[in-house]
Amino acid sequence: MAIIDWCSWRVPGWRIRNSLDTSFCVDSLEDALALHGEPKISNSDQDSQFTSATFTAMLKRAGIAMSMDGRA
């Protein structure tokens, strides 16, 4: 998983694992937010780990707007 800043093309967070589950994605996001602060918008795929209640609640608590690829 990679977290990419689309404006600067920096990679504030990334991790490698053979399975991409919700807790793994949440941990990666927490690390990136702790090191680099909160963005205004988070854009992700519509995979279950990014649409899970845990992941989206974390974004909502931080006041980060959500955008998902392929979603109207």
Secondary structure as UniProt FT lines:
FT   STRAND          2..3
FT   TURN            6..8
FT   STRAND          13..14
FT   HELIX           22..36
FT   STRAND          41..44
FT   HELIX           48..51
FT   HELIX           53..61
FT   TURN            62..63
FT   STRAND          65..68
FT   TURN            69..70
//
